Amino acid sequence: MKIALLGYGTVGSAVAKVLLENQEIISARCGQILEPVIALARSKKPNSLVPVVNDINEILKRDDIDIYVELMGGIDEPFKLVSELLRRKKPVVSANKAMLAYHRYELETLAKDTFFGYEASVAGGIPIIRILKEGLSANNIISIKAILNGTSNFILSSMKQKNTSFAEALKEAQNLGYAEADPSFDINGDDAAHKLLILSSIAYGLKAKPEDILIEGISKISADDMYFADEFDLVIKLLGVAKAKNGKIELRVNPSLLPKNTMLAKVDGVMNAISISGDMLKESLYYGEGAGGEATASAVISDIMEFARNSNSSKLPMLGFSSRVNFSLIEKDEIYAKYYLRLRVEDKLGVLSKITKLMCDNEISVDIFLQKPRGKESTLFFTTHHTYERSIKNLIQALKQQDFMRDEVFMMRMENGT
């Protein structure tokens, strides 16, 4: 079986390497010899393991390619190319989470009975797509809570363990190669959101795009937040959260406070973990490397092998399952959660009573309160009982108008974890 690699960077070269080095065991397990025969790249690749070309037409004009592996990155260009391949009934494997986050349903329509694998698009080293589509297919999925971005998880772990600032932890991540020179896609939550949208498509058949959901990053987390978390046996993680209730899905990516003794709280460094709750299996956790050339290559090749084993049989739909429930996305203001608030205020008589009155006016009940004095100012920490997002937003807006405020209010949500 001849394979074309549409992209020959870190992942593409790792795919070629594994296919060639492990060819004997791979062919024994899928019944065919899988051979990378050509690759697409924007520039020359010295010492490449397969012939590399710069013009996609040199690949498309060949009639001996059995499957195409899209590893280009980006959204519009790969979408156009993959769409054309699927129109031609050409099998495709993709690791492109951004493309799928925006165009997964158009691609599903085009794919029909043509094989389209995308295991590597979410948490590369964890076969979570196959787990959801096959292993958990008899379950109604109640919730997904996941650490989906290794860069953000490394930064938060470093801040906690080494008592460093966000800026220091980010610099360390960049020095180690875990964060890009421009890390915004990771630290702002966009990468995790793309992956969460793919998972929710499978679990709920939900048609949503990144701009439809709540996405918050980790750049405003401070040493004060780490201090509070440690005081109350909590840990801060960037989580992707999907929860189903009464035919509606709560879908968001945000930094969250988790109890320290939960499994997700113990996932440190660049590792990923995904907790899934189903109505029959209850709760299960899947843990592993989420990125990197070899981990992603492992997922890419698992899709190629699946196609090789079943190339003459009909395939499951690319995304989602049939469901008697037509899920809809819950409005952002209707999110119902526990919240954490950090306020820096002037330290004077009457401030606390004014704050608690504003909370009462917005039907917000305090669970935990902690005060950290600093000269003529104090940092106040609150956690709330369950309330609605709109109530928290109204409170924050009201606090902005107060003359005792010395900085912006910082807010996080809280999860029970796994």
PATOR-667767 format. One record per atom (N, C-alpha, C, CB): x, z, y. Coordinates in steps of 0.2 Angstrom, whole numbers, plus 5000, padded with zeros to 4 digits. Each point is the difference from the previous one (the first is absolute). Last residue first. Glycine has a CB too. Layout:
% PATOR-667767
XZY;...
***
This chain:
% PATOR-667767
494251935072;500049994993;500550054997;499549885000;499150125025;500549974996;499950004993;500750045008;498050035013;500150054995;500649974995;498850035001;501149915026;499849984993;500150054995;500249885003;499750075026;500250044995;499649984993;500250105008;500649795019;499550024995;500350034994;499349905003;501550095024;500149974993;499450024996;501350015001;499749985027;499550014995;500249974993;499150015009;501750075019;500249974993;499550024995;501249995003;498850005026;499850034993;500249964995;499050055005;502349955018;499549974997;499850044994;500349885004;500850255016;500249944996;499449974996;501150054999;498750145015;500749985002;500349954996;500250115004;497350025005;500349964995;500749985003;498949964995;499450165017;500550054997;500449964994;499250095002;499049825012;500650015004;500550044997;499349995010;498749844979;500250075002;500650015003;499350044991;499749764999;499850015007;500150075002;499149924998;501350004980;500549965004;499850025008;500149914991;498650184991;500650035001;500449975005;500050044988;498149855004;499850065005;500650045002;498950004995;501349824989;499949975006;499850065005;499649904995;500750164983;500649985003;499949975007;500549984988;497650085000;500450065002;500649985003;499550064991;499249775000;499750025006;500450075003;498949954996;501849954983;500149965006;499750025006;500049914992;499550214989;500750015001;500249955006;500250034988;497649945003;500150075004;500750015002;499050044993;500649774994;499749995007;500150075004;499249904996;501350094981;500549975004;499849995007;500449944991;498550254994;500049935000;500549985005;498849994998;501350234986;499749985006;500049925000;500250115007;500650134978;499849935000;499649995006;500050004988;501650205016;499649984994;499749935001;499650124999;502749945013;499350015000;499749994994;500049955011;502550135002;499749964994;499250015001;501150004992;501150035026;499350014998;499949964993;499650035012;502450075008;499949964994;499350024997;501349994997;500350025027;499550034996;499849954994;499550055011;502650025008;499849944995;499450044996;501149935000;499850145026;499950014993;499849944996;499750125003;501649975022;499649954996;499950034993;500449905007;501150195010;499350005004;499549954996;500650025011;501350064974;500150015007;499350005003;501149955000;498650004978;500749975002;500050015008;500049924990;498450164985;500250005007;500749975002;499350115001;498849864979;500750005001;500250005007;500249944989;497550114993;500349995007;500750015000;499050045005;498749904978;500750025000;500349995007;500249984988;497450014994;500350005007;500650035000;498950005005;499149894977;500650035001;500250005008;500349984987;497549955007;500250034994;500650045001;499549904994;498450005023;500750024999;500150034993;500250015012;497849824997;500150064998;500850014999;498850024996;499449815019;500750004996;500150084999;500449895005;497949995009;499850014993;500650004996;498849965002;501150015022;500149944996;499850024992;500849955009;499350225008;499549955003;500049934996;500350055011;501250134983;499350024998;499549945003;500350135000;502049855005;499949994993;499250014998;501250034998;499550035024;500049924999;499949984993;500749995010;499650244994;499449985003;499949924999;500050105008;502149994987;499550024995;499349985002;500750094996;501049895020;500149954994;499550014995;501250005002;498950155016;499749945002;500149944994;500350035012;500650194985;499250005000;499749945002;500150125003;502349904998;499750004993;499350005000;501050064996;500149965025;500149944997;499649994993;501149995006;499150215008;499449965000;500049934997;499850065010;502450075000;499450034998;499449955000;500450125004;502149794993;499650045005;499450024997;500649945010;501449884985;499950074997;499750045005;500949994992;499049745005;500350055004;499850074997;499949925011;500349884972;499650025006;500450055004;498949984993;501049834984;500550045005;499650015006;501149954995;498049994979;499950005007;500650045003;498849994999;500349904976;500550035003;499949995008;500849984990;497650014986;500149985007;500650045002;498849985002;499849934974;500550045003;500149985007;500650024989;497249964992;500549975005;500550065002;499149925004;498949994976;500350055003;500649985005;499750084990;498249765004;500650034997;500150065003;500549894998;498049875002;499850075000;500650034996;498749985000;500649785014;500450034995;499950085001;500949905001;498049935013;499750034995;500450044994;499149925002;501749935016;499750065003;499650054995;500049945011;500849844983;500650045001;499750075003;500849905002;497649964982;500349995007;500550055001;498949965004;500749944971;499750055005;500349995007;499950094990;499749724991;500550045003;499750055005;500949914999;497949994978;500249985007;500550055003;498849955002;500249964972;500350045004;500149975007;500650054991;497749914989;500349965005;500350055005;499249904998;500250134975;500050035006;500349955005;500050124995;499849844982;499450005003;499950035007;499650014987;502549845002;499850075001;499250005003;501250045003;501249814987;499350005001;499750075001;499949894994;502750085012;499549994994;499349995002;500850084994;501949885017;499450035000;499649994993;500049995012;501849834995;499950065003;499350034998;500849965010;500149844979;500650035003;499950075003;500349885003;498350044976;500149985007;500650045003;498749985000;501649974974;499650045005;500049985007;500250104992;500349724989;500350065003;499450045004;501149945001;499249874976;499750015007;500350075002;499049934998;502549924986;499450045000;499850015007;500350064989;501849845003;499449964998;499350035000;500849944993;501450175013;499949935004;499449964998;501250015002;499850224993;499349995000;499949935003;499750125000;502549984997;499650024994;499349975000;500750115000;500749855019;500249974994;499750024994;501150005006;498350115014;499849935000;500249964994;500050005013;500850224990;499250004999;499849935000;499950115005;502349925002;499950014992;499350004998;501150065000;499449935023;500249934997;499950014992;500849985010;498850215003;499549965001;500249934996;499750065011;501950114989;499450024996;499449955001;500450125000;501549855014;500149974993;499550034995;501249995002;498850105020;499949925000;500049974993;500550005012;500050234991;499349995000;499849935000;499950105007;502449964993;499750024994;499249995000;500950094999;500449875021;500149954995;499750024993;501049975005;499050195012;499549955001;500149944995;500050035012;501650144986;499350034999;499449955001;500450115003;501949835002;499950014993;499350024999;501250024998;499549975025;500049934996;499850014993;500949965008;498150215010;500649984998;500049944995;500350125001;497750085003;500349945003;500749994998;499350015010;499350174983;499549955003;500249945003;499450105002;501150094977;500349975006;499549955002;501250014996;497750194991;500649954999;500249975007;499649984988;498150154999;500650025004;500549954998;499750125001;497549964996;500549954998;500650005005;499149934995;498650234996;500549995005;500549954997;499950115005;497349984992;500749984997;500549985006;499449964989;497950175006;500649985004;500649984996;499550085008;498149884982;500150055005;500649985004;499550094993;499349794989;500750024999;500250065005;500349884997;497550025005;500150024993;500750034999;499249914996;500050025025;499550044998;500150024993;499249945008;502950025008;499449964997;499550044998;500849914997;501550095020;499550044997;499549954997;500350105007;502549895000;499349965000;499550054996;500649895000;502050105014;499550044996;499449965000;500650115004;502149825000;499349995001;499550044996;500449885003;502450095008;499550034995;499349985002;500850104998;502149845008;499349995001;499650044995;500249895005;502550145006;499549994995;499349995002;500750064993;501449995019;499749935001;499549994994;501149965005;499450295002;500549955000;499649935001;500850064993;497850144995;500550005005;500449935000;500150135000;497650014990;500349945000;500549995006;499049954993;499550245002;500750014997;500449935000;499550104993;498249935014;500450035005;500750004998;499150075003;499249854983;500249955005;500550035005;498949954999;500150194984;500549954998;500249955005;499550024989;499850245017;499749944998;500549954998;499050025006;501450195005;500050014993;499649944997;500150125001;500149915023;500649994997;500150004992;500450065011;497549865005;500250064998;500749994996;498850054999;500649785021;499850024993;500250074998;500149874997;499449965026;500350064998;499750014993;500150055011;500349715002;499650054997;500350064998;499249914997;500949835017;500450064998;499550054998;501049975007;498149784991;500250055005;500450054997;499049985006;499249804989;500750024999;500250045005;500349894994;497250034994;500550025005;500750014998;499050055006;498149924987;500749964999;500450015006;499549924993;498050154994;500550025005;500749974999;499350115001;498249804990;500750024999;500350025006;500049914991;497350084997;500549995006;500750024998;499050015008;499050024978;500149935001;500449985006;498949994995;500850244997;499449975002;500049935002;499750115004;502649974994;499550055000;499349975002;500850095002;502249884993;499349974999;499550055000;500549914994;502150065016;499650044997;499349975000;500650105004;502249865001;499449974999;499550054996;500649885000;502050115014;499450044997;499449955000;500550115004;502449925000;499549955000;499450034996;500849905001;501350235012;499649994995;499549945001;500150124997;502350035010;499649945003;499649984994;500849965009;500050304994;500149934997;499649955003;500250064989;500750225012;499749945004;500249944996;500050065011;499550214981;500549955001;499749945003;500650034990;499050265007;499849935000;500549955001;499050045005;500850224996;500149974993;499749935000;500150114994;500150035026;499450014996;500049964993;499450015011;502550005005;499750075000;499450004996;500450015012;500649784990;500450054996;499750075000;501049935002;498149905012;499849994993;500450054995;499949885003;500550135021;499350024998;499949994992;499649985012;502449944997;500050075000;499350034998;500950005009;499449774994;500350024994;500050084999;500749895000;498550015020;499549994994;500350024994;499549915006;501950115013;499550055000;499449994994;500250005013;501649844991;500250064996;499550055000;501249975003;497849795000;500550045003;500250064996;499649975011;499049774990;500150074996;500650035003;499449954990;499849835017;499850065004;500150064997;499349935006;501049854982;500550015006;499950065004;500149885000;498650024980;500450065000;500450025006;500049994987;497649855010;500750004997;500350075001;500149885003;497349994994;500450045004;500750014997;499050065005;498549804993;500750004998;500450045005;499849894994;497550044997;500450055004;500750004997;498950075003;499549714995;500150064997;500450045005;499949964988;499549815014;499450034999;500150074998;499549894996;502349955008;499750025006;499350044999;500649905006;500650014975;500350055003;499750035007;501049954995;497449934988;500649985002;500350065004;499749885001;498350084978;500250035007;500749975001;499350114999;498849894981;500349955005;500150035006;499449914994;500350194980;499850015007;500449955004;499950124998;499849954978;499849935002;499950005007;499549984989;501450214997;499350005003;499749935002;500350115004;501949944985;499650064999;499349995002;501050075000;500649765006;499950004992;499550064998;501249964999;499450025024;499749934998;499850014992;500649935010;500750245000;499350015001;499649934998;500250095009;502149914990;499850044995;499250015001;501150065000;500049815016;500049974994;499750044994;501149945004;499250165017;499549955001;500049964993;500149995012;501650164992;499450044998;499449955000;500550105006;501649815000;500050024993;499450044998;501250015000;499249935023;499949944996;499950024992;500749945009;499850245006;499349985000;499949934996;500050055012;502250054990;499650034995;499249985001;500850105001;500849805014;500149994993;499650034995;501249985004;498650085019;499749934998;500149984993;500249975012;500550245001;499550004995;499749934998;499750115005;502249975010;499350005004;499449994995;500649945009;501850064984;499850065003;499350015004;501350025001;499649774988;499950064995;499850065004;500949954993;499449865020;499549984994;499950054995;500349885002;501450145016;499350015002;499549994994;500349975012;502250024991;499750034995;499250015001;501150064997;501249795009;499450015003;499550034995;500249915008;501950074984;500250015007;499450015005;501049934998;498550144977;500349945003;500250025007;499249924994;500850244984;499649985006;500349945003;499650125002;501549984979;499350014999;499549985005;500450094993;502149925006;499749934998;499350014998;501149964997;500550215012;500049994993;499749944998;500050124999;500149935024;500750004998;500049994992;500350075010;497649965000;500349935002;500750004997;499349995010;499650214988;499749954995;500349935002;498950074999;501850115015;500250014993;499849944995;500150135002;498949895020;500749975000;500450004993;500050045012;497950064991;499949935000;500749975000;498950015006;501050224996;499849984993;499949924999;499550114999;500949995023;500650014995;499949984993;500350095007;497949905009;500549955002;500650014995;499650005012;498750164986;499849944997;500549945002;498850045001;502250214996;499449975004;499849934997;500550065011;500550144974;500249955005;499449985004;501049974993;499550194987;499850025006;500249965006;500050114995;500149864980;500650015004;499950035007;500549904994;497850054989;500550044997;500650015004;499649944990;498449955019;499850074997;500650034997;498949964998;501449835012;499850045005;499850074997;499649915007;500849924978;500750025003;499850055006;500549894997;497750014991;500450044996;500650035003;499549944990;499249905022;499750065000;500350054995;499049945003;501949844998;500150045006;499750065000;500049895006;499749984975;500750025001;500150045006;500449904993;497550005004;500150054995;500750035001;499149964992;500449845019;499750065003;500150064996;499249925006;501649894984;500450015007;499750065003;500349885001;498650034980;500650044998;500450025006;500049944989;497350015007;500649975004;500650054999;499249945008;498650104982;500149934999;500649975004;498849994998;499750234992;500649995004;500349934998;500350135000;497049964997;500749974998;500550015005;499349924993;498050124996;500450035005;500849984998;499250105002;498049844992;500749984999;500450045006;499749884994;497750144992;500550015006;500749974998;499350105004;498649874982;499850055005;500550005006;499450074991;499949754989;500650035004;499750045006;500849904997;498250024978;499850005007;500650045004;498749994998;501849904977;499850065005;499749975007;501050074994;499949804987;499450034998;499850055005;500249974988;501949925014;499449955001;499450034998;500849914999;501650165001;499550045003;499449965001;500850075005;501149834985;500050074997;499450045002;501349995000;499049795009;499950004993;499950074998;500749904999;499650045024;499649954998;499850004992;500549935009;500950245003;499350005003;499649944996;500550045011;501849974983;499650074998;499350005002;501150065001;500349765006;499849994993;499650074997;501049924998;500050085024;499549955000;499749994993;500649945009;501250214994;499450035002;499449955000;500750085007;501849964985;499649944998;499250025002;500849974990;501750105021;499450034996;499549954999;500250115006;501949845006;500250034994;499450034996;501150025005;498549885017;500349964996;500250024993;500449955009;497850105010;500550054996;500349974994;499250095003;499349735007;499950085001;500450044996;498849985003;501349784996;499850015007;499950075002;499549894999;501150014979;500550025004;499850015007;500849944993;497749974990;500250074999;500550035004;499749974988;498949815010;500350035007;500250084998;499249925007;499949814982;500250074999;500350035006;500349974988;498149825003;500350025006;500250074999;499449925007;499649854978;500350065000;500350025007;500349984988;497549875008;500749995000;500450075001;499849885005;497850074995;500250014993;500849995000;498949974995;500250085028;499549994995;500350014993;499449925007;501650065017;500350014993;499549984995;500750095005;498649915018;500449944998;500350014993;500349985012;498550204997;499649945000;500349944998;499350055009;502050144995;499650014994;499549944999;500150135002;501249885018;500449984994;499650014993;501050035007;498050045013;500049935000;500449974994;500050005013;499950234990;499449974998;499949935000;499550105004;502550035004;499950004993;499349974997;500750105001;500649925022;499749944997;499850004993;500749945008;500350245007;499649965004;499649944997;500850035009;500750124979;499650055004;499549965005;501050085000;500749814987;499450024996;499550045004;500749994989;501449945020;499549944999;499450024997;501049934999;500750245003;499749985007;499549944999;501050045006;500350034975;499450055002;499749985006;500650094994;500949784987;499850005008;499450045002;500649895000;500650034978;500150075002;499850015007;501050004992;498349814988;500250025007;500150075000;499349905005;500249874977;500150075001;500350015007;500350014987;498349785000;500450035005;500050074999;499749915008;499549834980;500050075000;500550035005;499749994988;498949785015;500650024998;500150085000;500549895005;497749945002;499950034993;500750024998;499049944997;500549965025;500249964994;500050034993;500849955009;498550175010;499649945000;500249954995;499850025012;501650174991;499450024997;499549945000;500250125003;501749855009;500250014993;499450014996;501250045003;498649975020;500149934998;500150004993;500449975011;499550244999;499349965000;500149934997;499650075010;502350054994;499750034994;499349965000;500650115001;500649845018;500349984994;499750024994;501150005006;498150085015;499949935000;500349974993;500050005013;500450234991;499349994999;499949924999;499750115006;502449965001;499950014993;499349994998;501050075000;499549915023;500349954997;499950014992;500949995010;498250185005;499649935000;500449954996;499650035011;501350204989;499249994998;499849935000;499850115005;502750044990;499649975005;499349994998;501049955004;501050044977;499850055006;499649965005;501050074998;499949854980;500249985006;500050055006;499749884996;499950084978;500450055003;500249995007;500350034988;498249864990;500050005007;500350075002;499049925001;501049924976;500050075002;500250005008;500450034988;498549794992;500350015006;500050075002;499749885004;500149964972;499850065004;500450005006;499550064990;500849764995;499450034997;499750065004;500549974989;501049795015;500050075002;499350034997;500749985010;500149784990;500250044994;500050075001;500749914997;499049905018;499450004996;500250054994;499649895004;501350075024;500150014992;499450014996;501150045003;499049955021;499949944997;500250004993;500349955011;499850245003;499349984999;500049944996;499650065010;502550034997;499750044995;499349974998;500650105003;500549815015;500549984994;499750044994;501049985008;498050065013;499849944997;500449984994;499649965011;500950225004;499550024995;499849934996;499650105007;502849955004;499449965002;499550014994;500749925006;501650174994;499750025006;499349975002;501250025004;500250054972;499949955004;499650035006;499949924991;501750154986;499650025006;499949945004;500550124999;500149954973;500149955006;499550025006;500449914992;500550294992;499649944999;500149955006;499150074994;502050145006;499949994993;499649944998;500150124999;501649925023;499350014998;499949994992;499649975012;502450035005;500050034994;499250014997;501150065003;498949895022;500649994996;499950044993;500749995011;497549905006;500150064996;500650004996;498850025000;500049865024;500449994994;500150074997;500549905004;497350085011;500749995001;500449994993;499950065011;497749984990;500149975007;500849985001;499050075004;499749934971;500350045005;500149975007;500650064991;498349914981;500049985007;500350065005;498949934997;501549984975;499850065005;500049975007;500550094993;499549844978;500149985007;499850065004;499949884997;500150144979;500349945001;500249985007;499449964989;500050264993;500049985007;500449935001;499850135003;498949964974;500649975003;499949995007;500349954989;498750174987;499950005007;500649985003;499150085000;499949904974;500650015004;499849985007;500749974991;497550134991;500349945003;500650025003;498949955002;499750224987;500049944996;500249935003;499150064995;500950195012;499549955003;499949944996;500250055011;501450124983;499450045002;499449965003;500850095002;501449824992;499850044994;499350035001;501250024996;500049885022;499749954996;499750034994;500849925004;500450235010;499449975003;499649954996;500650025011;501550074982;499550054999;499349975003;500950095000;501049775003;499950014993;499450054999;501249974997;499749995025;499649944997;499850014993;500649935008;500650205010;499650034995;499549954997;500050115006;501649835011;500450054996;499650034994;500650035011;498449815004;500649974997;500350054995;500249925009;498050145005;499749954995;500649974996;499149975008;501450195010;499750034994;499849954995;499650095007;501349825013;500550044996;499750034994;500650035010;498049865005;500449954997;500550044995;499949925009;498850215006;499649974994;500449954996;499050015008;502150095011;499950054995;499649974994;500150095008;500149785011;500750004996;499950054995;500749975010;497550025004;500049944997;500750004996;499449945009;500250255005;499650004994;500049934996;499250075006;502149955014;500250064996;499550004993;500350075010;499649705001;500450065003;500150054995;499449985011;499549794989;500650024996;500450055004;500049894994;497549955003;500350055004;500650034996;498950035006;499549854982;499849985007;500350055005;499049934997;501549984977;500050065004;499949985007;500750064992;498649834983;500349995006;499950065004;499749885000;500450064972;499850045006;500349985006;499850104992;499649824981;500449995005;499750035007;500449904995;499550134976;499650005006;500450005006;499150064994;
***
